[in-house]
Structure formats: C-alpha cells, structure tokens
Amino acid sequence: MTPIPGSCPTAARVVVNNTAASNASTKNYQPPALSLVIGVNNTVAWTDEDPGFELHVISVAVPPGGPQWDLNMTDTPGANTQCVSLTAPGTYTYEIFVPYIVAGTIVVKESASSTAA
C-alpha cells in the first residue's frame, strides 16, 4: 500500500509529540488507540512533531483484506505527515519507532449503512 503524504484534513490523527525521544517509559503520542467507521472516518494520519527524529510506523497485524503499511517520515517540512485509509473492518495494530518502539491499536467498524440491513 502506498501511503498518502500530506495533511489529509479529514483523517483521524495520531501525533508523536516533541518529547517522544526523551521519555521511553510513556506513550508520547496521542491517541494510542482509535475507533473508526468505514465510510465515515477510516483514514488515519500519523504526524511527527518530534524534531530531530525520523518517525517510522509499521503495521503489525491487520484484519483479512486490510492494508499493510510501512511509513518513513523525515523532519523535512511538509513530509512529516502520512495517511493510510483502512478499508477492512477489524483490529489493526501498529508500532512506532521514535527511536524506541511503542504500539498502538485501531479498531475499524463496518459503516452504519452496511450493518442496518
């Protein structure tokens, strides 16, 4: 899957803040878990706000039919946000390397229109 670079204005955001590298004992990104709905808000944007560190985000486990991703973001202005559209319902787990490893979870639910039948 090819990530979408840029702002992705309607995406749910995971932001790695500027203290991430200084405190490996806490999850210095928000939010560490997301709940999304297909067709409503199923795009996620990871934003690196920690100057001096490149952000690397990889999918660890995805539901059947879901996209896998491997994002490499630099500290270059305009290149510090990348987006992924999650197209299959289920639980996605990912890891962020900044320079240690932290994990996050995204739960994607069916759209309301597809479950109303």
C-alpha positions in Angstrom: 0.0 0.0 0.0 1.2 3.5 -0.9 0.7 6.0 2.0 -0.6 9.4 1.1 1.8 12.2 2.2 0.4 15.5 3.3 -2.2 16.9 5.6 -5.3 14.6 5.0 -7.6 17.1 6.6 -10.5 14.7 7.4 -8.2 12.0 8.8 -8.1 10.8 12.4 -4.8 11.9 13.8 -2.0 10.1 15.7 0.5 12.8 16.8 4.0 11.9 18.1 4.9 14.9 20.2 8.3 16.6 20.8 9.1 14.7 24.0 8.8 11.2 22.5 12.5 10.5 22.3 13.2 11.9 25.8 10.8 9.6 27.7 10.7 5.9 26.6 8.7 5.0 29.7 5.4 6.6 28.5 3.5 6.7 25.3 4.3 10.1 24.0 1.8 10.0 21.2 -2.0 10.7 21.2 -4.2 8.9 21.0 -2.7 5.4 21.5 -6.0 3.8 20.4 -8.6 4.8 17.8 -12.1 3.6 16.9 -13.1 4.4 13.3 -16.0 3.7 10.9 -15.7 2.7 7.3 -17.1 5.5 5.0 -17.1 8.0 7.9 -13.6 8.4 9.2 -11.5 5.4 8.2 -8.3 7.4 7.2 -5.5 7.8 9.8 -2.8 10.4 9.6 0.4 10.0 11.6 2.2 13.3 12.3 5.8 13.6 13.5 6.1 16.6 15.8 9.4 15.5 17.3 12.2 17.5 15.6 15.4 15.7 15.2 13.9 12.2 14.9 12.6 10.4 11.9 9.3 8.6 12.5 8.8 5.0 11.3 5.3 3.5 11.6 4.6 -0.1 10.5 1.5 -2.3 10.6 2.0 -5.4 12.8 -1.4 -7.1 12.4 -4.3 -6.3 10.1 -7.6 -8.0 9.5 -8.2 -10.0 6.3 -8.3 -7.7 3.3 -6.9 -4.8 5.3 -3.9 -2.8 4.0 -0.4 -3.1 5.5 1.8 0.0 5.7 5.4 1.0 6.3 5.7 4.7 6.7 9.0 6.5 6.9 8.7 10.2 7.7 11.6 12.7 7.8 11.8 16.0 9.5 11.5 17.8 6.2 8.7 20.4 6.3 5.7 19.0 4.5 6.9 15.4 4.8 6.1 14.8 8.4 2.5 13.6 8.0 1.4 10.4 6.1 -2.1 8.9 5.8 -3.4 5.4 5.4 -7.1 4.5 4.5 -8.2 1.4 6.4 -10.6 -0.4 4.2 -11.5 -3.6 6.1 -13.3 -3.8 9.4 -11.4 -5.3 12.3 -8.5 -4.6 14.6 -5.2 -3.1 13.3 -2.1 -3.0 15.5 1.0 -0.9 14.6 4.4 0.1 16.0 6.1 3.5 16.1 9.9 3.7 16.2 11.0 7.0 17.7 13.8 5.8 18.4 12.3 3.2 20.8 9.2 1.1 20.0 5.7 2.0 21.1 2.5 0.2 20.0 -1.0 1.4 19.1 -4.4 -0.1 18.1 -7.0 0.9 15.7 -10.5 -0.7 15.6 -12.3 -0.2 12.3 -16.1 -0.9 12.3 -18.5 -1.5 9.4 -20.3 1.5 8.2 -23.7 2.2 9.7 -25.4 1.7 6.3 -23.9 -1.7 5.8 -25.0 -3.1 9.2 -28.5 -1.7 9.0 -29.8 -4.4 6.7 
